[in-house]
Amino acid sequence: MYNVIGAPAGVVAATRVRPGEESDRAVGKDIADITAQQVEQGSAGLPVGVQVVARHWREDIALAVMAALEAHFRSTPDYPESPDLSDD
């Protein structure tokens, strides 16, 4: 949506989905919930990102926030610095 309206936006890698965090959805009969739960299964190890959006013509703000977030997340143990290529 932000690309459509021309707002400066970007995504910063933050962490990875840990084993056991794939889904916390309650079992139900709603097809959307069932499908979402199926998609979430096996997502351990995938990166989780944070989207940053700024007002029009404020790319400097978006980039500064993204740089600060990346600097912080790089110091955390689950930072997805490289892809997880292990076969489980």
Buried (B, 14 or more C-beta within 10 A) or exposed (E): EBEEEEBBBBEBBBBBBEEEEBBEEEEEEEEEBEEEBEEBEEBBBEBBBBEBBBEEEEBEBBBEBBEEBBEEBEEEEBBBEEEEEEEE
